Amino acid sequence: MLELYIPVGSRKLRCGYTTGACAAAATAGAARLLLTGERLPAVTIGTPAGVTVEVPLLEQTAGPGWASCAVRKDGGDDPDVTNGTLIFARVEKTDVPGVTIDGGRGVGRVTRPGLDQPVGAAAINSTPRRMIAGQAEEEAARAGYTGGLQVTISVPEGEALAAHTFNPRLGIEGGISILGTSGIVRPMSEAALIDSLYLEQDIAKAAGVTDLLVTPGNYGDSFAEGTLGLDLTHRCTCSNYLGHAIDHAAGLGFRSFLLVGHLGKLIKVAAGNMNTHSKEADGRRETLTAHAALAGGSPALLKALFACPTTDAGVELLKEEGLLKPVMASIAQALEEVLHHRAGPDLAIAAVFFSNQYGLLGKTTGADKLLALHQHQS
């Protein structure tokens, strides 16, 4: 177990190994077994982060011209879906000089341009490939072996695990990706999540998309597709990081940005919050109450709105008082101002917001024009 800790808030969380580091360590163990017959209990490898890690080796098997070894993924305190899964490396002698690397069962294949690897290649990113090749070459040099080696990385649980990752949306089919630029998993990494959001936009851009459809997550997806009839093929997610998503889209030169989200999320944006995570921002009841006051709501209504536990409950009160339409229009205007300020003059931006219980609630100026760009083609 890796005894490396980092402070996250008031806690210290344990770091772990990336899938790439696991694949490299398994390669080292399999290559040692193949070339020398030695079964090591563990291997020590260096990582791009400059941290040396000792990794236990499991399920070592061998046959004529090949050997296989597994490493159990240890993600530390990071809640990654791959934590605890076995990552295998099978190393074979070949007549082709050098080290060749491919993915086997449970390692995804790239089907869309814009990713780290070309279409058709195994989803084993560049840094893990260098780590895997480096370990194979080191073991070959240690054993005095001058022939070629074929390394195949597999993850028996990979296809099932991939359903819980971004891979299906990114165009990686059949399994997980072998990832990691540092070899070390830093738990609860906001930066890693933001990088994933950026990657979705990068892929859309590489596919020739000029007009971006963005949702915060599942609620937005369901409403965009089921109620608005939008095509989600190239839809991108912003999660809680709308500001980062807008900045990246503007930097990539997209022509437009259509945001579809629940009122409970976008009312925070209307109040000027570009990170909508509950630990960073709330203000839903305060904002809803303020806009009701602007629309002429009575003191009794304002008091009741301020006590509402959800925006849906607030919508019900506004509907009963006949103020739903003017309050939603006021929120839409504030939301529009915030979005345009962040996007700048070159990115056309609009938003649609809704309630799961009450349906469509509001649109900013220009939303209808952008909605037409994303309708399913019959």
BAKOLFI-692091 format. One record per residue: residue number from 1; z, y, x of N, C-alpha, C in turn. Coordinates in pm, whole numbers. Each point is the difference from the previous one (the first is absolute). Last residue first. Example, Ala and Ser with C-alpha at 12.3 -4.5 7.8 and 13.67 -1.06 7.14 Angstrom:
# BAKOLFI-692091
   resi     n_up   n_north   n_east    ca_up   ca_north   ca_east     c_up   c_north   c_east
      2      708      -225     1285        6        119        82       73       109      -77
      1       -7      -572       29        0        119       -89        0       120       90
***
This chain:
# BAKOLFI-692091
   resi     n_up   n_north   n_east    ca_up   ca_north   ca_east     c_up   c_north   c_east
    378    -3868      1446    -3513      -36       -111       -90     -137       -55       34
    377      403       251      300     -143          9       -38      -36      -121      -87
    376      489       265       73      -74       -125        17     -143        21      -46
    375      261       433      168      -11        -89      -114      -74      -128       38
    374      101       409      269       65       -127        28       -4       -96     -117
    373     -173       458        8      -52        -60       123       52      -141       24
    372      152       278     -363     -135        -51       -25      -58       -69      123
    371      417       227       28       12       -126       -72     -137       -64      -24
    370       24       433      186       27       -106        98       18      -136      -68
    369      -67       376     -275     -117        -15        85       20      -112      102
    368      363       123     -276     -104        -69       -77     -125       -25       85
    367      363       257      180       27       -143        -5     -111       -76      -74
    366       55       491       74      -96        -77        79       20      -150       -7
    365      419       302     -100     -138         48        -8      -90       -84       90
    364      428      -256     -162      -23        129        63     -148        38      -13
    363      305      -311     -345     -101          0       106       -2       139       62
    362      342      -348     -348      -56        124        50     -101       -20      111
    361      214      -347     -290       80        118       -29      -62       131       48
    360     -103      -564     -149      -45        118        73       79       124      -43
    359      259      -426     -138     -139         11        43      -30       127       76
    358      428      -195     -187      -71         98       -83     -145        24       45
    357      315      -319      211       30         -9      -142      -90        88      -85
    356      -24        -6      479      -28       -137       -45       19       -13     -151
    355     -150       463      219      124        -72       -23      -37      -141      -47
    354     -274       404      316       16        -78      -122      143       -53      -11
    353     -400       350      286      131        -64        -7       24       -55     -140
    352     -399       191      385       23        -45      -136      138       -64       -2
    351     -295       365      352       96       -105       -33        3       -27     -149
    350     -312       233      457       46          8      -139       92      -118      -26
    349     -326       283      412      112        -87       -35       43        23     -143
    348     -387       101      434       21         15      -145      108      -100      -43
    347      -81       217      493       20       -126       -72       27        30     -147
    346      -61       349      328     -116        -87        15       12      -133      -73
    345      336       381       45     -120         40       -75     -113      -103       -2
    344      536      -139       34      -85         98        64     -131        19      -75
    343      417      -293      -73     -133        -52        32      -87        99       75
    342      448       109     -164        6       -100       106     -140       -42       44
    341       43       309     -357       59         59       120        0       -99      115
    340     -135      -147     -425     -102         84        64       53        66      126
    339      302      -257     -259     -105        -85        58     -105        84       73
    338      343       225     -240       55        -70       116     -108       -82       70
    337     -112       217     -406       25         98       107       49       -68      128
    336      -56      -265     -389     -128         45        55       19        97      116
    335      377      -136     -247      -50       -109        84     -131        40       67
    334      180       291     -318       80          1       123      -47      -106       98
    333     -205        11     -422      -34        120        76       77         7      131
    332      100      -348     -303     -133        -20        60      -40       121       85
    331      397        25     -255       16        -89       116     -133       -20       71
    330      -13       240     -399       70         78       102       23       -82      127
    329     -183      -214     -376      -98         95        55       63        83      111
    328      277      -289     -242      -86        -77        90     -107        91       62
    327      279       194     -320       78        -34       119      -85       -79       99
    326     -188       118     -425       16        115        90       81       -32      126
    325      -61      -359     -321     -127         49        55       19       121       90
    324      380      -189     -232      -53        -88       104     -127        59       65
    323      311       160     -369      -26         75       123      -66       -84      109
    322      199      -102     -461     -132         60        -7      -39        79      124
    321      403      -278     -100       13        144       -17     -135        71      -11
    320       34      -475       75       73         27      -125        8       150      -30
    319     -188      -139      410      -88        -37      -111       67        31     -133
    318      251        52      391     -101        106       -11      -95       -27     -116
    317      320      -330      105       65        121       -54     -102       111      -21
    316     -153      -393      208       33        -26      -140       65       122      -64
    315      -86        10      460     -124         12       -77       28       -22     -147
    314      351       -77      300      -27        143       -17     -125        24      -81
    313      107      -438      120       97         48      -100      -20       149      -26
    312     -257      -189      339      -45        -51      -130       94        45     -111
    311      112        92      449      -99         94       -54      -53       -48     -134
    310      500      -140      142     -138        -25        43      -93       108      -56
    309      477        11      -78       -2        -85       119     -140       -25       55
    308      217       442     -276      -86       -118       -15       -1       -83      129
    307      222       437      -94       81       -122        -4      -84      -127       -8
    306     -188       438       -8       70         -9       128       85      -127        7
    305     -222       108     -404      -96        -41       104       70       -20      133
    304      252       175     -357      -31       -142       -22      -97       -53      106
    303      104       458        0      119        -76        37      -26      -150      -14
    302     -333       292     -144       11          4       145      119       -81       49
    301      -59        57     -466     -102        -89        57       13        -6      152
    300      276       302     -225       41       -137       -32      -98      -101       59
    299      -98       465       36      109        -42        88       45      -144      -26
    298     -504       108     -128      131         50       -40      107       -43      101
    297     -535        81      124       94        -98       -52      137        60      -29
    296     -442       189      181       78         50      -112       97       -98      -61
    295     -301       -31      400      -75        -19      -124       80        42     -123
    294      188        13      435     -117         89         5      -81        -8     -129
    293      360      -299       53       49        136       -20     -115       100        0
    292      -96      -442      102       31         12      -142       53       139      -32
    291      -75      -108      447     -128         21       -70       20         7     -151
    290      380       -88      266      -53        132        33     -130        27      -75
    289      196      -431      -30       77        100       -75      -54       141       24
    288     -183      -354      249      -39        -13      -141       72       104      -85
    287      121       -24      452     -136         52       -16      -45        -7     -145
    286      420      -182      114        2        145        20     -138        61      -24
    285       50      -470       -9       58         61      -120        2       152       12
    284     -166      -244      373      -81        -24      -120       58        72     -122
    283      143       -25      491      -28        123       -74      -80       -20     -126
    282       43      -247      488        1        -39      -140      -33       125      -81
    281      -19      -210      553      -22        101      -103       21       -60     -138
    280       86      -238      420      -49        128        51       -5       108     -107
    279      123      -460      -79       95         46       102      -39       137       56
    278     -276      -226     -320      124         49       -62      101        48      103
    277     -535        32       79      103       -104         5      132        58      -52
    276     -436       232       60       65        -19      -130      102      -112        0
    275     -267       386      313       54       -134        23       88       -29     -121
    274     -202       406       -2     -112        -82        44       42      -138       49
    273      182       429     -344       40       -110        88     -120       -87       35
    272       33       397     -310      -26         29       141       37      -110       97
    271        1        19     -498      110         82        51      -12        27      149
    270     -309      -279     -223      -11        132       -65      110        95       46
    269       16      -450      134     -103         73        75      -17       140      -58
    268      283      -292     -225       62         38       128      -98        81       85
    267     -151      -188     -396       80        119       -30       77        45      125
    266     -262      -399        3      -74        123        25       76       126      -41
    265      189      -446      -61      -34         21       141      -60       139       21
    264      109      -142     -436      123         -3        77      -20        21      149
    263     -370       -41     -307       66        130        -7      126         3       87
    262     -392      -335      140       98         13      -108       66       137        6
    261     -502       -61      206      137        -45        18       88        23     -121
    260     -507        69      285       43        -49      -130      140       -58       16
    259     -383       339      278      130        -65        -2       35       -40     -143
    258     -455       138      322       53         -9      -135      127       -83        2
    257     -351       283      347      122        -81         0       56         3     -142
    256     -494       125      315       97         23      -107      111      -103        5
    255     -330        43      351      -44        111       -85      103        31     -108
    254       98      -204      509      -35        -41      -136      -34       123      -84
    253      136       -32      490     -115         67       -60      -42       -53     -136
    252      380       -93      325     -115        -92         5     -125        60      -64
    251      416       237       -6      -44        -16       138     -121       -90       15
    250      208        55     -422      -65        125        40      -55       -11      142
    249      255      -359     -157     -127          8       -73      -78       125       38
    248      434       -52      169      -93        -94        65     -136         5      -67
    247      350       261     -186      -36         49       133     -104       -89       66
    246      184      -138     -413      -90        115       -16      -46        51      136
    245      319      -345       -1     -127        -48       -53     -101       113      -15
    244      445        99      133      -73        -66       108     -138       -45      -48
    243      284       179     -327      -40        102        96      -80       -58      115
    242      193      -293     -323     -119         71       -48      -46       104       99
    241      327      -414      -10      -42         91       107     -127        75      -37
    240      250      -374     -224       77        125       -13      -53       112       90
    239     -347      -360     -126      142        -31        -9       78       130      -22
    238     -490       -72       35       75        100        77      148       -30        3
    237     -513      -277      -57      139         19       -43       65       108       84
    236     -542      -117     -165       97          2       109      139        31      -56
    235     -514      -210     -183      121         77       -24       94       -10      120
    234     -454      -197      -97       35         72       122      123        89      -20
    233     -139      -291     -356      -52        -69       118       44        67      130
    232       87        88     -497       99          2       107      -49       -62      131
    231     -192       261     -475      -32       -106        95       95         9      119
    230      102       174     -523      -49         36       133      -23      -124       85
    229      171       105     -481     -125        -72        27      -59        30      136
    228      422       142     -248     -105         96        35     -134       -66       30
    227      380      -272     -119      -11        108      -100     -115        95       28
    226       89      -383      292       10        -48      -138      -22       107     -105
    225      -12       101      481      -99       -102       -36        3       -32     -149
    224      306       319      173     -134         42        41     -106      -100      -45
    223      460      -101      -67      -47        104       -92     -143        42       33
    222      207      -315      284      -15        -57      -134      -54       103      -98
    221      104       139      445     -113        -93        -3      -27       -48     -142
    220      384       262       77     -123         78         2     -123       -87       -6
    219      415      -213       34      -11         69      -128     -130        80       -8
    218      102      -220      414      -42        -89      -108      -13        70     -135
    217       -7       334      407       30       -142         3      -43       -70     -127
    216      -87       472      135      121        -30        76       28      -150       11
    215     -506       194      -31      115        -21       -88      124       -22       87
    214     -556       196       31      130        -31        62      105       -19     -109
    213     -569        58      133       93        -24      -110      131       -49       60
    212     -449       292      209      113        -90        14       81        -7     -129
    211     -521       104      195       94         50       -99      113      -100      -14
    210     -350       -86      302       15        144        19      104        60      -94
    209     -160      -507      249       62         70      -113       15       148       33
    208     -173      -376      285      -88        103       -56       56        74     -119
    207      201      -344      303      -85        -60      -103      -91       101      -67
    206      324       129      324      -99        -84        69      -95       -66      -98
    205      360       250     -173      -95         88        66     -110       -80       68
    204      355      -236     -191      -83         61      -105     -106        91       62
    203      316      -182      290      -92       -103       -46      -91        55     -109
    202      342       277      160      -98        -22       106     -105      -101      -44
    201      369        76     -282      -96        110        -4     -109       -17      106
    200      351      -311       -2      -78        -14      -123     -105       110      -10
    199      307        24      354     -102       -102        22      -85       -22     -125
    198      380       292      -10     -115         58        72     -114      -101       12
    197      402      -154     -174      -66         88       -97     -123        66       63
    196      271      -259      276      -71        -86       -94      -75        83     -104
    195      281       223      305     -119        -50        69      -83       -89      -92
    194      418       143     -153      -97        110        -4     -129       -41       69
    193      355      -301       21      -51          9      -136     -105       110      -11
    192      224       -47      408      -88       -114       -22      -60         3     -140
    191      323       326      123     -128         23        67      -97      -114      -25
    190      448       -27     -148      -80         84       -87     -138        22       60
    189      351      -405       93      -84        100        63      -83        75     -103
    188      372      -366       32       -3        111       -97      -87       114       51
    187      111      -321      395       26        -16      -143       -7       129      -79
    186     -274      -177      433      109         98       -19       28         8     -149
    185     -244      -375      345       13         52      -136      119        94       -5
    184     -332      -149      429      135          8       -54       -4        59     -140
    183     -387       -45      276       62       -131        15      138        -7      -62
    182     -344       366        4      107          6       100       60      -136       31
    181     -349        86     -326      -47         75       117      104         5      110
    180     -131      -333     -447      103         55        86      -58        70      120
    179     -160      -434     -366        8        144        24      101        34      107
    178     -311      -375     -302       86         -9       118        0       139       62
    177      -86      -145     -536      -51         55       124      101       -25      111
    176      -76      -318     -457       63        122        52      -75        49      123
    175     -267      -290     -379      126         -9        74       51       135       46
    174     -412       -98     -263       37       -133        47      130        -8       77
    173     -306       457      -31       10       -112       -92       47      -126       70
    172      -45       573        8       35       -110        91       33      -120      -88
    171     -100       459     -153     -117        -82        30       25      -103      107
    170      307       326     -215      -68         49       120     -126       -79       32
    169      297      -110     -362      -62        129       -30      -80        52      119
    168      248      -408       44     -107        -16       -98      -72       130      -33
    167      376        18      315     -124        -64        44     -107       -17     -107
    166      477       189        7     -116         84       -29     -133       -74       23
    165      434      -297     -127      -30        103        99     -116        86      -48
    164      178      -411     -203      106        100        -8      -20       112      102
    163     -288      -381      -32       -1         57      -135      105       109      -16
    162      -36      -269      397      -94        113        -4       -6        66     -136
    161      252      -406       94       68        123        38      -91       122      -16
    160     -177      -434      -73       94         36      -107       70       133       32
    159     -286      -176      328      -79         37      -118       91        42     -115
    158      197      -157      415      -64        131         4      -73        41     -126
    157      273      -399      176       37         71      -123      -79       129      -20
    156      -73      -274      394      -14        -86      -120       33        69     -131
    155     -200       188      456      126         27       -71       -6       -80     -130
    154     -268        42      529        5        -35      -141      139        25      -57
    153     -371        75      457      128         37       -62       -5       -35     -148
    152     -264      -158      478      -12         17      -145      138        25      -58
    151     -289         1      505      129         16       -69      -27        24     -149
    150     -258      -209      474      -18         47      -138      137         4      -67
    149     -191         3      544      100        -35      -101      -38        61     -134
    148     -238      -151      528       19         88      -114      106       -52      -96
    147        6      -103      545      -92        -14      -112       30        98     -112
    146      250       -79      421     -107        100         8     -101       -11     -113
    145      551      -121      170     -111        -42       -85     -105       110       -3
    144      459       -31      209     -118        -15        84     -122       -48      -76
    143      457       120     -162      -34       -141        14     -119       -24       93
    142      154       443      -97      119        -72        45      -33      -147       30
    141     -331       275     -196       19         33       141      119       -77       57
    140      -76       -40     -460     -109        -64        75       15        25      149
    139      298       217     -290       31       -143        11     -109       -76       75
    138      -69       459      -85      115        -16        89       36      -147       18
    137     -339       118     -309      -45         18       139      114       -21       99
    136      103        -8     -460      -83       -116        35      -46         8      145
    135      236       368     -175       88       -116        17      -79      -124       39
    134     -243       395      -95       81         16       120       92      -119       26
    133     -256        25     -402      -84        -30       118       81         8      128
    132      221       127     -392      -31       -143        -4      -81       -40      123
    131       89       458      -61      122        -73        33      -25      -150        6
    130     -351       279     -142       26         19       143      125       -76       44
    129     -103        -2     -456     -101        -76        74       21        13      150
    128      278       257     -291       34       -142         6     -104       -84       75
    127     -112       454      -55      116        -18        89       48      -144        1
    126     -363       113     -295      -34         11       143      119       -24       92
    125        1      -237     -490      -30        132        53       -8         4      151
    124     -111      -365     -384       94          3       113      -33       129       74
    123     -216      -239     -409       80        123        -5      115        -8      101
    122     -503      -239       33      138        -25       -44       78       130        9
    121     -525        48      -73       97        -41       101      134       -34      -64
    120     -379       177     -246      -19       -140        37      101       -51      100
    119     -103       518      -15      -17        -89      -114      -32      -141       50
    118      266       298      351     -125          7       -77       -1       -99     -116
    117      462       233      184      -95       -102        42     -127         7      -86
    116      348       309      -79        9        -12       145     -103       -98       55
    115     -131       231     -462      123        -57        52       -6       -12      152
    114     -365       147     -283      103        102         6      133       -50       51
    113     -399      -283     -289        8         81       123      114       101       -7
    112       14      -486     -254      -48        138       -17        7        74      132
    111      145      -457      -57     -121          3       -82      -55       139      -22
    110      349      -338      335      -40        135       -35     -131        -4      -79
    109      396      -388       26     -131         38        55      -37       138      -52
    108      510      -278       75     -107         58       -80     -127        26       78
    107      377      -391       55      -30        128        65     -123        57      -70
    106      167      -430     -123      102        101       -31      -14       131       73
    105     -239      -420      213       56          1      -135      107       109      -14
    104     -266        97      419      -12       -121       -79       59        19     -138
    103     -225       332      420      104        -27       -98      -30      -128      -74
    102     -128       168      529      -44         -1      -139      120       -28      -89
    101     -182       105      555      109          4       -98      -59         3     -140
    100     -108      -117      571      -53         40      -131      110       -19     -104
     99      -45        49      572       82        -34      -116      -69        51     -125
     98     -231      -158      499       84        100       -63       77       -53     -119
     97     -463      -245      135       99         71        82       82       100      -81
     96     -210      -465     -184      -35        142         1      105        76       81
     95       26      -467     -109      -92         21       112      -43       146       12
     94      489      -180     -203     -142         12       -33      -82        16      128
     93      532      -146     -223      -86         20       117     -145         6      -48
     92      425       145     -315      -88       -109        40      -77        37      126
     91      452       142     -350      -77         34       119      -79      -123       43
     90      284       227     -448      -60       -122        54      -91        41      115
     89      435       230     -292     -113         18        92      -44      -138       46
     88      309       227     -444      -42       -105        93     -111        50       91
     87      433       174     -334     -130         42        51      -36       -95      114
     86      366        19     -452      -42        -56       128     -141        46       34
     85      395       270     -303     -113        -93        -6      -36       -50      140
     84      348       333     -107       39       -139       -13     -114       -99       -3
     83     -103       500     -133      121        -38        70       35      -147      -28
     82     -368       276     -186      -27       -107        97      126       -49       70
     81      -14       369     -318      -21       -128       -69      -24      -115       97
     80      312       439      111     -141        -37        -1      -17      -139      -63
     79      387       355       85      -23        -89      -115     -146       -42      -13
     78      333       126      440     -112         53       -75      -35       -97     -113
     77      337       -54      356       47         52      -130     -112        65      -80
     76     -142      -360      355      123         78         8       44        42     -139
     75     -378      -289       94      -24        141       -23      124        86       12
     74     -213      -491      163      131         64       -17      -24       150      -12
     73     -298      -497      -27        2        146        -3      141        50      -27
     72     -130      -466      246       43         51      -131       13       152        5
     71     -330      -351      282      110         95        13       36        46     -140
     70     -291      -448      250       30         97      -105      115        90       40
     69     -426      -346      222      138         45         5       20       104     -109
     68     -376      -398      242       35         96      -105      149        31        8
     67     -465      -223      299      145          4       -26       27       110     -101
     66     -440      -321      253       55        106       -83      152        -9       -7
     65     -309      -316      230      -67        129        14       54       112      -85
     64      155      -471     -136     -100         12       107      -69       137       -1
     63      468        27     -220      -94       -111        -3     -101        18      112
     62      522       203     -219     -116          1        92      -85      -123      -21
     61      452       351     -196      -76       -125        -5     -121        11       91
     60      488       269     -179      -95        -16       111      -64      -138       -7
     59      340       295     -286     -110        -88       -42     -109       -13      106
     58      303       413      102       23       -106       -97     -125       -86      -15
     57      279       408      333     -124        -71       -33       32      -121      -87
     56      246       519      122        9       -146       -10     -133       -61      -44
     55       72       468      278      -37        -51      -132       10      -151       -1
     54      141       492      275        3       -145        13      -16       -59     -139
     53     -154       503      228       67        -79      -104       -8      -148       34
     52      -52       547      206      -22       -142        28       80       -82     -100
     51     -215       521      -15      116        -86       -23      -38      -144       29
     50     -298       388       -3       79         -3       122      126       -84      -12
     49     -371        73     -321      109         96       -12       86         7      125
     48     -362      -317      -57      -49        136        29      108       107      -11
     47      159      -494      130      -67         61      -114      -52       139       39
     46      145      -511      252        9        145        -6      -74        51     -121
     45      245      -499       53     -124         77        12       31       149        0
     44      219      -539       41       31        142        14     -130        75       20
     43      147      -500     -247      -78         74       100       47       145        1
     42      213      -528     -142      -28        139       -35      -88        60      108
     41      107      -463        4       79         34      -119      -28       141      -50
     40     -369      -315      262      104        100        22       82        21     -127
     39     -319      -399      226       43         54      -128      116        95       23
     38     -430      -202      319      138         45       -11       26        59     -138
     37     -424      -164      205       78       -102       -67      145        39      -24
     36     -392       254      194       98        -61        91       78      -114      -63
     35     -356       253     -224      -43          3       139       97       -67       96
     34       74        36     -487     -133        -55        24      -29       -17      149
     33      404       211     -136        1       -142       -35     -134       -65       31
     32       34       464       57       83        -68       100        1      -151      -27
     31     -217       271     -315      -77         -7       125       80       -71      109
     30      214        83     -412     -104       -101       -16      -82       -16      128
     29      334       339      -12       59       -133        -7     -104      -109      -10
     28     -145       449      -10       58        -32       131       58      -140        0
     27     -156       168     -409     -111        -30        92       53       -39      138
     26      305       154     -319      -44       -136       -34     -115       -43       91
     25      148       441       40      101        -92        51      -38      -144      -29
     24     -277       337     -176      -10         -2       146      101       -98       61
     23       13        77     -465     -122        -72        36      -16       -11      151
     22      357       259     -164       22       -141       -30     -121       -84       40
     21      -35       467       31       87        -52       106       27      -148      -22
     20     -243       218     -335      -77         -8       124       81       -54      115
     19      203        91     -417      -79       -123        -7      -85       -17      126
     18      438       283       72     -118          8       -85      -68      -137       -8
     17      537        71       87     -129        -17        68     -112        18     -102
     16      496       254      -34      -53       -137         5     -130        -5       77
     15      498       324      -83     -145        -11        12      -42      -147        3
     14      453       229     -234      -53        -84       108     -153        -3       -4
     13      357       406     -158      -77       -113       -48      -66       -74      116
     12      425       364     -135      -81        -51       110      -69      -126      -49
     11      187       461     -287       10       -141        37      -78       -28      128
     10       24       416     -265      134        -24        53       18      -143       50
      9     -484       177      -12      104         65       -78      134       -24       65
      8     -269      -273      237      -75         41      -118      102        58      -97
      7      -41      -171      559       72         66      -108      -95        40     -113
      6      -61      -438      327      -33        142        -7       80        63     -113
      5       -8      -479      351       37         71      -122      -44       147        8
      4      -46      -537      221      -43        138        20       20        73     -130
      3       29      -502      163      117         88       -13      -39       143       41
      2     -258      -476     -186      -12        122        79      120        90      -27
      1      -21      -549      -21        0        120       -85        0       124       88
***
